[in-house]
Amino acid sequence: MSALIWFELVLLVMAIAIGARNALIRRLNSNKSATAVTAITIAAITAAVFSPLYYEFPAIGDSSVMSFENGVAIEHPFGTFCWNRCINVPDTVLVKAGVTSLTFNPKVRKINYEVSVEIFWPERFYRHESRQKLSAWSSEWRLPISSCNNGPWQAYKMDDDYRKSDCGSAEVAKVVLNQLFKFNAAHSAELVGFDNPLDPEQNRRLGEMLEGAIGPALAEEGLRVTFERFTVE
């Protein structure tokens, strides 16, 4: 869940509960009534504080909450009670990769490129239980979490440690990087020809080559990949 949403919810509930308690106590003269109102106020605040234990919130703009019924994914835009299994699904995951090759000059050149990935077929991607993570990104409540980024503005890289991952975005990155390693091995000689990141034609050709090479395999996993840009060193 989003820590900001949870924190704002707790503050809102506390403000409403305390305000209602004070108003009711002023109107009620008996000590028993005041005690009952205080107990209800404490119960409401406790329920809000512990809401992450039973209610999963989406990170607005960064993830969405899904549950599965009879194998069909159901999206919950405002979150849901997680009595059964639910997943925080990342909206977009950025992945960076690269390869170093010897040019015709000869000269050593490293080309780096970036792709964005979306889960368009959640039933397919989450058919593997190991990919079903409650957190889409790093959880503020269980830091540090291995191999999890804090949000979609950070890109996963080839040299990250993916042996243990506790969030959904890292699971997406693992599947994509597996294909990118294969792409680099198969096309390293061709990648040497891309030497100008400001050339729209080179970006178009590299995007077509990369998406054509890894797109079908990732589509079988329920993922859609889009080439973003490349740089050279």
Legacy VTK file of the C-alpha trace (Angstrom):
# vtk DataFile Version 3.0
C-alpha trace
ASCII
DATASET POLYDATA
POINTS 233 float
0.000 0.000 0.000
0.983 3.636 -0.250
2.312 4.979 3.047
1.020 8.447 2.208
-2.535 7.195 1.653
-2.433 5.161 4.852
-1.070 8.091 6.872
-3.699 10.469 5.489
-6.435 7.928 6.229
-5.308 7.559 9.829
-5.206 11.332 10.330
-8.652 11.730 8.776
-10.199 9.006 10.923
-8.551 10.382 14.038
-9.803 13.899 13.323
-13.350 12.731 12.610
-13.428 10.347 15.556
-12.051 12.828 18.073
-14.309 15.605 16.787
-17.366 13.365 16.968
-16.377 12.173 20.443
-16.060 15.697 21.813
-19.347 16.779 20.239
-21.224 13.773 21.613
-19.744 14.073 25.078
-20.870 17.690 25.267
-24.409 16.610 24.393
-24.440 13.578 26.691
-24.411 14.152 30.403
-23.940 10.609 31.737
-20.529 9.103 32.436
-21.602 5.797 30.870
-22.421 7.497 27.579
-19.115 9.342 27.603
-17.256 6.080 28.241
-19.076 4.363 25.362
-18.264 7.209 22.983
-14.590 7.102 24.026
-14.470 3.337 23.438
-15.957 3.719 19.958
-13.439 6.480 19.177
-10.517 4.288 20.243
-11.874 1.383 18.186
-12.165 3.571 15.055
-8.614 4.888 15.417
-7.268 1.367 16.054
-9.039 0.061 12.944
-7.459 2.825 10.846
-3.960 2.282 12.272
-4.054 -1.449 11.589
-5.831 -1.185 8.221
-2.735 -2.320 6.225
-3.154 -5.734 7.856
-6.529 -6.370 6.222
-7.010 -3.729 3.521
-4.711 -3.276 0.531
-4.434 0.251 -0.858
-3.195 1.051 -4.384
-0.333 3.475 -4.912
-2.245 6.028 -6.986
-0.617 6.340 -10.403
1.993 3.698 -9.605
0.055 0.486 -8.989
-3.404 -1.048 -8.830
-4.865 -3.723 -6.582
-6.150 -6.948 -8.127
-7.713 -10.091 -6.792
-8.473 -13.312 -8.640
-11.760 -15.175 -8.699
-11.998 -18.415 -10.654
-8.806 -17.498 -12.484
-10.076 -14.069 -13.608
-8.328 -10.872 -12.504
-10.569 -8.252 -10.891
-9.213 -4.723 -10.503
-10.023 -2.678 -7.406
-9.286 1.010 -8.172
-9.670 2.074 -4.534
-8.222 -1.029 -2.923
-9.961 -3.971 -1.313
-10.232 -6.061 1.820
-7.654 -8.810 1.472
-9.394 -11.669 3.164
-8.187 -13.822 0.285
-5.174 -13.364 -1.965
-4.748 -9.933 -3.569
-1.836 -8.391 -5.445
-0.529 -4.860 -5.867
0.221 -4.725 -9.598
2.800 -2.179 -10.853
1.512 0.073 -13.637
4.758 0.602 -15.584
8.211 -0.843 -14.936
11.381 0.662 -16.440
14.300 -1.606 -17.292
17.772 -0.578 -18.474
20.199 -2.844 -20.279
23.311 -2.527 -22.396
26.139 -4.287 -24.175
29.769 -3.451 -24.975
31.017 -4.287 -28.463
34.028 -3.675 -30.683
33.298 -1.304 -33.565
34.746 -1.498 -37.064
37.262 1.324 -36.317
38.257 -0.666 -34.101
36.899 1.014 -31.014
35.077 -0.194 -27.909
31.558 1.190 -27.613
28.900 0.531 -25.016
25.281 1.015 -25.970
22.664 1.355 -23.250
18.940 1.260 -23.849
15.779 1.530 -21.825
12.399 -0.155 -22.164
9.103 0.268 -20.338
6.947 -2.735 -19.485
3.280 -3.166 -18.616
1.284 -6.183 -17.496
-1.547 -6.373 -20.038
-2.584 -9.962 -19.250
-2.453 -10.388 -15.446
-3.998 -13.855 -15.496
-1.091 -15.021 -17.622
1.710 -13.281 -15.761
0.488 -14.261 -12.307
-0.144 -17.881 -13.150
3.189 -18.464 -11.369
2.555 -18.090 -7.659
6.145 -16.936 -7.075
5.331 -13.717 -8.974
2.378 -12.861 -6.754
3.709 -10.172 -4.434
1.606 -8.013 -2.138
3.831 -4.961 -2.727
4.306 -3.458 -6.180
7.369 -1.475 -5.072
9.472 -1.217 -1.948
7.343 -1.421 1.174
8.001 1.394 3.591
7.134 -0.958 6.442
9.676 -3.696 5.717
12.818 -1.886 4.575
15.271 -2.868 3.347
13.673 -5.103 0.750
16.014 -6.876 -1.612
16.000 -5.803 -5.253
12.922 -3.582 -5.099
12.779 -0.036 -6.440
10.899 2.732 -4.673
8.721 3.592 -7.664
8.343 3.640 -11.461
10.720 6.601 -11.816
13.606 4.206 -11.042
14.790 1.716 -13.639
15.878 -1.831 -12.918
19.349 -2.688 -14.259
21.164 -5.769 -15.487
23.564 -5.889 -12.540
20.888 -5.801 -9.828
20.547 -8.786 -7.506
17.348 -10.633 -8.389
17.908 -13.810 -6.426
15.447 -12.555 -3.811
12.689 -10.104 -4.600
9.749 -9.107 -2.465
7.789 -6.900 -4.866
5.897 -7.264 -8.111
7.946 -4.778 -10.131
11.149 -6.772 -9.536
9.370 -9.921 -10.719
8.468 -8.116 -13.957
12.058 -6.919 -14.342
13.418 -10.451 -13.943
11.293 -11.771 -16.795
12.224 -8.850 -19.073
15.945 -8.935 -18.304
16.046 -12.633 -19.079
14.971 -11.774 -22.631
17.303 -8.768 -22.834
20.329 -10.901 -21.967
19.386 -13.196 -24.853
18.842 -10.189 -27.132
22.306 -8.806 -26.372
23.956 -12.159 -27.037
22.188 -12.576 -30.373
22.493 -8.982 -31.659
25.687 -7.535 -30.164
27.305 -7.195 -33.596
24.299 -5.321 -35.004
24.078 -2.990 -32.013
27.469 -1.535 -32.922
25.789 0.308 -35.798
23.735 2.481 -33.456
25.968 5.421 -32.592
23.711 8.495 -32.491
20.934 8.608 -29.852
19.664 11.888 -31.327
18.945 10.331 -34.705
15.198 9.519 -34.903
15.799 6.908 -37.591
18.291 5.018 -35.442
15.847 5.093 -32.521
13.095 3.779 -34.775
15.230 0.942 -36.139
16.565 -0.089 -32.752
13.063 -0.009 -31.286
11.691 -2.192 -34.067
14.588 -4.654 -33.755
14.326 -4.923 -29.982
10.532 -5.117 -29.738
10.423 -7.593 -32.608
13.010 -9.817 -30.921
11.662 -9.928 -27.363
8.055 -8.781 -27.774
6.498 -12.151 -28.715
8.172 -14.038 -25.867
7.132 -11.382 -23.345
3.580 -11.309 -24.713
3.356 -14.999 -23.875
4.136 -13.990 -20.302
1.426 -11.329 -20.297
3.846 -8.406 -20.707
3.942 -5.569 -23.253
7.348 -3.974 -23.879
8.018 -0.552 -25.408
11.418 0.775 -26.459
12.101 4.175 -24.884
15.591 5.390 -25.848
19.267 4.514 -26.118
22.581 6.126 -25.193
26.213 5.407 -26.056
29.475 5.570 -24.127
LINES 1 234
233 0 1 2 3 4 5 6 7 8 9 10 11 12 13 14 15 16 17 18 19 20 21 22 23 24 25 26 27 28 29 30 31 32 33 34 35 36 37 38 39 40 41 42 43 44 45 46 47 48 49 50 51 52 53 54 55 56 57 58 59 60 61 62 63 64 65 66 67 68 69 70 71 72 73 74 75 76 77 78 79 80 81 82 83 84 85 86 87 88 89 90 91 92 93 94 95 96 97 98 99 100 101 102 103 104 105 106 107 108 109 110 111 112 113 114 115 116 117 118 119 120 121 122 123 124 125 126 127 128 129 130 131 132 133 134 135 136 137 138 139 140 141 142 143 144 145 146 147 148 149 150 151 152 153 154 155 156 157 158 159 160 161 162 163 164 165 166 167 168 169 170 171 172 173 174 175 176 177 178 179 180 181 182 183 184 185 186 187 188 189 190 191 192 193 194 195 196 197 198 199 200 201 202 203 204 205 206 207 208 209 210 211 212 213 214 215 216 217 218 219 220 221 222 223 224 225 226 227 228 229 230 231 232
